[in-house]
Amino acid sequence: MVSKFSSPKLLITLVVMAVFFSPYFGSIISAEPLEINHYEVDIIQTVSHDDEAFTQGLLIHNGVLYESTGRYNESTLREVNLTTGEVVNSIALNNNEFGEGLALYNGSLVQLTWKSEIAHIYDIETFTETGNFSYQGEGWGLCSNSANFVMSDGSSNLTIRSHDNFSVVDTIAVSYNGSPLDNLNELECIGDYVFANVWHWEWIFIINLSSGEVVGTIDAASIYPVPLTGGVLNGIAYDSDSETFWLTGKRWPIIHQVTWVPVMAEDNSTSDLPEEVIDGLGNQDDMLESSLMILISLLFAFAAFVLWGNGFGSLTRSRGVDNPPAATKYRGDRE
Ligand SMILES: [Ca+2]
């Protein structure tokens, strides 16, 4: 291998280049895993949950759980005591309506229906229906942030809707690893982010609402009931008082209070992450910065060769070295 470096001047130049720029390449490689964070669920406590509740919407207000349940002839809006799991209050939807997502805005609960294209508005204290919104298409998940409602319909799009009249303000295409994330289901709005269940997936996805990109995943496989007596994971409620989340699923006999724990190892190794997560860790800004640094490195190397009086002629004469080692090293570490 030493024979490749037939020119001592070339070898010295390349070594100096490699040492000089090694911090940049080190930072390039270590910076990439920071963009999508991967978490696991840490259970704080587990409370019983009505195993007849086909959970479609879940939220917490002032320490009280509000839940929307689905299925024709069975759909309800209910208030649940989070200490006992007891259903404190419940009203039934029309038999031909299938309850879906649930959101709170300005003292009112807004409950979607799957295919009836109507959202019921209730006073949160009395469960008295005070009005309704209409919309086109299917209703799946719903949450409310400081500006708007955010709604899912089973596609990879989130629809931003007006607090005032439910009109469409914007449509956000949600992507994970550069691909559309279909089957977006129950939602929870927290600031500029949306936490989303995805139908038949045991992960929760953290979506940047501005870009539509998934910026985090939460593996909730560990919280499924054992034995699995219910259906899919569906139901995310954030308790701002305790800064914890409550999670459950369709017809699960339990509901958990949880926090998230980063999966990332202490040495920032990404070896424990699923391949699909690692693939999504690339950050466009970091990549641009990386490319610029490589370009600067190559220009610097070229200038050094010219000034040394040797030029790239030594490369072709020596053969076997097609690129400066810095660039070769970078490509090798990326593969
Ligand atoms: Ca929710």
Residues whose N, C-alpha, C, O or C-beta is under 5 A from the ligand:
A	BS01	CA	L58 L59 L102 L142 L187 E188 I236 A237
